Structures are given as structure tokens and as C-alpha cells.
């Protein structure tokens, strides 16, 4: 359980790093992606790169468009890890 919490914290940090103007403190696992003011195709490209670099998981834009919250995105990446 502690490991899972640490994994989520690391994921939240990686995710928050993709945003320039959004305060990391407002991003939680329950944050709805489309509610983020900076949400854009550039952020989606950043998520695809982050998933590949940090987790060795290949995502497509359509995968990301199917999820709603940060937790959904995290679960998607975890489900595809080798």
C-alpha cells in the first residue's frame, strides 16, 4: 500500500511537471483532465512522452481522450506496464 501511494505521488509529480501555469497543488488523482485550464494537445503529447520515458508504456492520443481523471490515466499506464 505504501508503495502504491509513493507510485501515485511520483506520477502526480511527473504529470504536474507537464504544466507551466497550473499550480501542482491543485492536481490530485481526482482532478478531471478536461477541467485543467492548460489542457491541450500539447499536454497530451507530453503525457505520451512521459508514459514512454518514465514507465516504458506506449499511449496514443485516443487512449488519453478515453480517460477522465488523473487516476484513470494512472490506472491506464499501470495496466500497460510490462
N, C-alpha and C positions, 0 to 999 in steps of 0.2 A: 504493500500500500504506500509506504514512504517513497519507494522507487517510482511508483506511478505519479505521485504528487510532484516529485522532482522532475520527472519527464514533462509533465504538463507545464511546470514553471519554466523550464528551458524552452519548450515550444512557444509559450506566450512571449518570452523574450525575443526569440527569433522572429516571430510574427510581428511584434511591435516594432522591431528594427526596420521593417519594410516601410513604415510610415514616417514622413518628415514632420508633419504638423499635428499629428494626433498624439495626445499625451498617453504614454504607455499605461498609466494608472487607470484609464477608463476601459482598457481592453481586458476582458475577463473571458473565461470559457463560455459564458452565456451571451457574449456580445453577438448581435446579429450582424453578419458581414456587411450587408447592404445598408445598414444604419450608419456605418462609418462614413464620415464626410469625404474622406480621401479615397474611398473605394473606387477602383478604376481598372481598366485593362492593364495598366502598368503594374498595379498591385498584384493582379492575377499572375502576370509574368514573373513577378518577384516571388510569389508563392511557389510557382512551378520550379524556379531555380533553387529556392530554399529547400523544397522537398527533395530535390535531386542531390544537392550538396550535403545537406545535414542528415538525411535519412535514406539516401540511395533509393528513393521512390520516384517513379515517373508518373506525373499527373498531366492531364490535358485541361484546357480551359473549361470544357464541358463538365469534367469531374467537379471542378470548383463551383461552377454555376449550380450544381445539383445540391450543394450543402447550404445550410442556413447560418449556423453559428460557428464560432471558433472551435468549440468542442466537436462539432460534426466534422470539421476539417481535420482536426487532430485524430479523430477516430478513423477517418478515411486513410490518412497516412499510416497510422499504426496497423491497419488491416492489410496494407500492402507491403509492409516491411518483410524482408526475407526471413 
